[in-house]
């Protein structure tokens, strides 16, 4: 799954603390919230999220 920072448009990386981190602006987001969103999306659409953007504390599903 591709996770992009909506603020600076760079791809976020998984850190050892179970968070996604934007290398450019330092924005962090907990992986657990993304997993919860993916579970709900998978139940409704029978597939996983391919790409999402993180805006502050909001998850935006792109595809």
Steps between C-alpha positions, in 0.01 A plus 500: 500500500629841407463762775559862396529814711231739372702798627812454287394212269790269594461131578506422870723222637429250778709562812599249765247654739207379285436838348517645155739794476533769233870546434456859377271669752520256793126424510429170683192278491425182694489185292209364709266768361596408145445131571154575643408705192626224270298237687180702462577573133573130432169394658307749285692462171652149520848637431775687684576869471768556238582864576403746769600845612543625854379853577570592863304223679271418206528206259407573137458193280627569147454150356 
